[in-house]
Amino acid sequence: MTNSGVDLPLIIMSEAGSKQLDERLLSEPVQDIIAFDDEAHVRFAIRREVNKQALKTRYRLLKLNHRELEKRHQTLLDNTQQALAYILEGMHLYCNQSYAELFAAESAAALEKTPLLDLFSDTHRDALKHLLCANIHEEKQLVLELAGNKVSLVFSPVRVGEQNCLQLMIGVASGNDSYRQKRRSIKNRDLLTRLYNRAFFQEKIELAIAGAIKHNQHYSLIIVQVNEFLDIKSAIGLSNANLLLRDIATFLQKSVKKQFSAARLSEYEFALILAECPLAEAIELADFIKSKINNRITSTALPSLQLSSSIGIAVINNNALDAEDSITRARLNMSRKLPSTVGAELESFHATGNDLEGLLTSLEKALQKRSFTLLFQPMPGLQDQGSKYYEVLSRLQDPGGVLISPSTYIPLANLNGMGDKLDRLIISLACEALSRQHTDETSRLIINLTSNSLASLTFIPWLADYLHKQDIAQDRLLFQISELSICNCPDHCLEFCHGLDEMGISYIVCHYGCVIEPEKYLSAISPKCVKLDCTLVRDISDNYYQLEDLKLLINDLHRRGFKVIVPQIEDNTVLPHLWKAGVDYVQGYGLEKPSQHMNYEFVHNHEISLQTAGQSS
């Protein structure tokens, strides 16, 4: 609504909300229609519109600043002493006065639409023509002779308006080319390891993304982290720690047998980007790097040093946004266990590395056709039975009709940047199934999220808009986030959790207890439940000390306000121990296998019978 030149968003309050819309309202710039009693939606809508107004103001300022910047930029181009031109398909789109004077032209306008080759003698045209015909993705230099003097032609790929072209800068060639090249190389290198530094490596990633989008070229990004490096440095000293990093850098440079770029991203984090590298080959290389580092590739440190590494992979394709997004996705894909057995789990694909491409094709088709099967596994409560919780498990159907488990295709989706799309589809299918449960409002769905969604800037806004359109209450859904994802990329995950908090959506931390001092990140977020890693309860029936440790852990989590879930219950005889330990919810094949229906008969009235062999409680 516009009043006296002021742009104001219009939100309508009604008794029926958006369920009964007046057609006349649709012609007005109405941003939302909300029921009077929907306080959470009112707060969300006001916050959303305030943010939109702030973004509009910021956009106007940026647009104004951009116009001013373009004017200043054009003035600098026209008046700089550097001879500069823009070339498209060998023709001049633009050149400044210094460029025109270099070729003794009357004016810059006289050279526009003139072939570049016409400005040089026949002896130099072949070299120049060869360079112009090449597909230039990074800065290229050519030294030619012009009017008896050697000149340096530096070509760089740029975008002017809507056109991709080349920027050409011409200067007098330096007499010491090797010194200039060495100086430029030092600027782009990490001084300790001699690998590329982070800033220059990010430029390499941006060029790779451009190649993926424009020319359908695929690259693989591998990130290598040295585990517990700060503890290692304190144990062996700074000098030996630096030698260790240098040894790892040398090994990385020698371990790759194809075109690649290597960099040191941070103190103990390295990265490789490989051109035209199939995913199966990248996984094999990453597995090799990890095994070598874990088996002590260096002799500089203490003999008793336990060296290990974690590796994350991201495929740079047309799903990549920018360099920071690719690095974040690789970090989120990082885990102690590298998904090198992705192909080996596919019986229907004959379990070979080459089958990754076939699985990827099947995954893409399934996303387009929404052809996933959902299973629901109940999560009964031992202490409380207020709501009926089901975990949503997805299955992909291969061309032969065989259902493939998510442990096979989700790592592949994450590596290729498709996890966000997969999550949105699973959420929509789950909500459709939930909407069919008209008679049972106590059913709650727990949905697993891939690491791609945790790094996505658009997932939370999409989720808020989707739930509003589907008229699904926020408390009907809970999202499950892995502890490893939170620790591998804490900033993105904490921001994601805070976004869910603002929407009033609960979430669960699964695989709890895999990292050292997990309470550190728990103090920054507010999950509804904590799902313990199965290793913490594996032997409690036979190991008294492990059972006592479990009780202490659960008491501490309860004291801090978190309910506790124990998954993968295969034997019911463990239930009395879990009940006495204070576990809130349990889950596993020993209780109920996943089903396509939400018809599990939960125990009511807070009564439950737990039996072991020869004992009841």
C-alpha positions, 0 to 999 in steps of 0.5 A, spaced: 500 500 500 502 506 498 500 512 501 504 519 500 509 516 497 511 511 502 511 504 501 507 500 506 506 492 506 498 490 508 497 485 512 489 483 513 487 480 520 480 476 519 477 470 523 478 465 518 485 467 516 487 465 509 482 460 508 476 464 506 479 469 501 475 475 498 477 476 490 477 483 491 483 483 496 487 479 491 487 485 487 490 489 492 498 488 494 496 484 500 502 481 503 498 476 508 492 474 511 492 471 518 487 469 523 486 473 529 488 467 534 494 465 530 499 469 534 505 466 532 504 467 525 502 474 526 509 475 529 513 471 523 509 476 518 511 482 521 518 480 522 518 478 515 515 484 512 520 489 517 526 485 514 523 486 507 523 493 508 530 493 510 532 489 504 528 494 499 532 500 502 538 497 502 537 495 495 535 502 493 542 504 496 546 499 493 543 501 486 544 508 487 551 507 489 552 502 484 550 507 479 555 512 482 561 507 482 559 505 474 560 513 473 567 513 477 569 507 473 568 509 466 572 516 468 578 512 470 577 507 464 577 513 460 583 517 463 588 512 466 595 512 463 594 504 462 592 502 455 586 498 456 581 495 451 575 490 451 575 484 446 569 480 443 571 475 438 577 478 436 574 485 435 574 491 440 568 493 444 571 499 447 578 502 448 581 508 452 585 514 449 591 511 452 590 505 448 588 509 442 595 513 442 599 506 443 597 504 436 597 512 433 589 512 432 586 518 431 581 517 437 579 511 441 572 511 437 576 510 431 579 503 434 572 500 436 569 495 431 576 494 429 579 487 429 585 486 434 589 482 429 589 488 424 594 492 429 600 487 429 604 485 423 604 478 420 609 475 424 605 476 430 598 474 428 599 467 428 601 467 436 596 472 437 590 468 433 592 462 437 591 465 444 584 468 442 582 462 439 583 458 446 578 458 451 581 463 456 579 462 464 584 465 467 589 471 466 594 469 460 600 473 457 603 474 451 609 478 449 610 481 442 613 487 438 610 493 436 614 499 433 620 496 435 619 495 442 617 489 446 610 490 449 606 485 454 599 483 452 595 481 458 588 478 457 583 476 463 576 474 462 571 479 464 563 480 463 561 487 461 554 488 461 551 481 458 557 479 454 563 475 456 569 478 453 576 479 454 580 485 458 586 487 454 592 491 458 598 493 454 604 495 457 612 495 456 615 488 457 619 488 463 626 486 462 626 481 468 620 477 466 622 471 471 623 476 477 616 479 475 613 472 475 616 470 481 614 476 485 607 474 483 607 467 485 609 469 492 603 474 492 599 468 491 602 463 496 602 461 503 609 462 506 610 456 510 607 450 505 608 454 498 601 452 497 596 457 494 593 461 500 586 462 501 584 468 497 588 466 491 585 459 492 578 462 492 579 465 486 580 458 483 574 455 485 570 461 482 573 460 476 571 452 476 564 454 478 564 459 472 566 453 468 561 448 471 555 453 469 558 456 462 561 449 459 558 444 464 565 442 466 565 438 473 571 439 478 572 436 485 573 439 491 577 436 497 578 439 504 583 435 509 583 437 516 589 435 521 585 432 527 587 435 534 592 439 531 592 444 537 594 439 542 599 436 537 602 443 536 603 443 544 606 436 545 611 437 539 612 444 539 611 450 534 617 448 529 616 441 529 608 442 528 611 447 522 615 441 519 609 437 520 604 441 516 610 442 510 611 435 510 603 434 509 603 439 503 609 436 500 605 429 500 599 433 497 603 436 491 606 429 489 599 425 491 595 427 485 597 425 478 592 430 474 591 437 473 589 440 480 591 446 485 592 445 492 592 450 498 592 451 505 586 454 507 587 455 515 593 453 520 591 446 519 586 445 513 588 444 506 584 443 500 585 440 493 581 442 487 581 437 481 579 439 474 574 434 470 575 429 476 569 424 476 566 423 483 569 416 484 576 418 482 575 423 488 573 419 493 578 414 491 584 419 492 581 422 498 581 415 501 588 414 499 590 421 502 587 419 509 590 413 509 597 415 508 596 421 513 593 416 518 599 412 517 604 417 519 607 420 512 612 424 516 618 423 520 619 430 523 614 429 529 615 424 535 615 417 534 609 416 539 605 421 535 598 419 533 596 423 527 589 422 523 585 426 519 578 428 516 576 429 509 570 432 506 568 432 498 564 437 494 563 436 487 563 443 483 557 443 478 552 448 476 549 447 483 554 451 486 553 458 488 560 461 490 567 459 493 565 460 500 559 455 499 563 450 496 568 450 502 562 450 507 559 444 503 565 440 503 566 441 511 559 439 512 561 433 508 567 431 513 566 425 517 571 420 521 568 415 516 569 417 508 563 415 504 568 411 500 563 405 500 558 408 496 558 404 490 559 398 494 552 398 497 549 398 491 547 390 489 543 392 484 548 397 481 553 391 481 557 395 486 563 398 482 565 405 482 563 406 475 556 405 478 556 412 482 554 415 475 548 411 474 546 412 481 546 419 480 542 419 474 537 415 478 537 420 483 536 426 479 530 423 475 527 421 482 527 428 484 524 430 478 518 425 478 518 425 486 519 418 486 521 416 493 518 411 498 517 414 505 517 409 511 515 411 518 518 408 524 515 409 531 519 412 537 515 410 543 516 413 550 518 410 556 517 416 561 512 420 557 506 418 551 503 425 550 505 425 542 506 419 537 513 420 534 515 417 527 521 418 524 521 419 516 525 414 512 526 415 505 527 410 500 530 411 492 527 406 487 532 404 482 531 402 475 530 395 477 525 396 482 529 395 488 529 400 494 535 403 496 537 405 503 538 413 504 545 411 507 547 410 499 544 416 496 544 421 501 552 422 501 552 422 493 546 428 494 550 431 499 557 431 495 553 434 488 549 439 492 543 436 491 541 435 498 537 441 499 532 439 493 532 432 496 530 435 503 525 439 500 521 433 497 522 429 503 518 434 507 513 436 502 511 428 501 511 427 509 507 433 510 502 430 505 502 424 509 501 427 515 495 431 512 492 425 511 492 423 518 486 427 519 483 424 525 490 424 529 493 430 531 498 427 536 502 425 530 509 428 530 514 427 524 521 427 525 525 428 519 532 428 517 536 433 514 542 433 509 548 437 510 546 441 504 540 444 507 544 446 513 548 451 509 543 453 505 541 461 505 534 459 502 532 453 506 529 456 512 525 462 508 522 456 504 520 452 510 516 458 513 513 459 506 511 452 505 508 450 512 504 457 511 501 455 505 500 448 507 497 450 513 501 445 518 502 447 525 510 448 526 509 443 532 507 437 527 514 437 525 521 436 528 528 436 524 534 431 526 541 434 525 547 430 526 552 432 531 558 431 526 555 436 522 554 441 527 561 440 529 564 440 522 561 447 521 558 450 527 557 457 525 552 455 519 549 450 523 548 454 529 545 460 525 540 454 522 538 452 529 536 459 531 532 460 524 528 454 527 527 457 534 524 463 531 519 459 527 517 455 533 520 448 530 523 443 534 529 439 532 533 433 535 541 432 535 542 425 533 549 421 534 550 425 540 556 423 544 561 422 538 565 428 539 569 431 545 566 435 550 559 435 546 556 440 551 560 446 548 555 446 542 549 444 546 550 451 550 549 455 544 542 451 541 536 449 544 534 442 541 528 438 544 531 432 544 538 428 544 539 422 540 545 418 543 550 415 539 548 407 539 555 406 541 554 409 548 548 403 549 551 397 546 553 393 552 549 396 557 546 389 559 553 386 560 557 392 562 555 395 569 560 401 568 558 403 562 550 402 564 553 407 570 556 412 565 550 412 561 545 414 567 550 419 569 550 422 562 542 422 562 541 425 568 546 431 566 542 432 560 535 432 564 538 437 568 540 441 562 533 440 560 534 435 554 530 429 553 534 423 551 532 418 545 536 411 544 536 408 537 537 402 534 534 397 539 534 390 537 533 386 543 527 388 548 531 385 554 535 392 554 528 396 555 528 395 563 535 398 563 533 404 559 527 405 563 531 405 570 536 410 567 531 415 565 531 414 557 525 418 555 524 415 548 526 408 544 527 406 537 529 400 533 527 394 529 526 390 536 520 395 537 517 396 530 520 396 523 519 402 519 512 401 515 509 405 510 503 407 515 503 411 521 498 406 525 503 403 531 499 402 537 502 407 542 501 405 549 496 410 553 495 412 560 503 412 561 503 405 563 508 400 560 511 393 561 518 392 561 520 384 561 527 381 561 528 373 561 525 371 568 524 378 570 518 384 569 518 391 572 
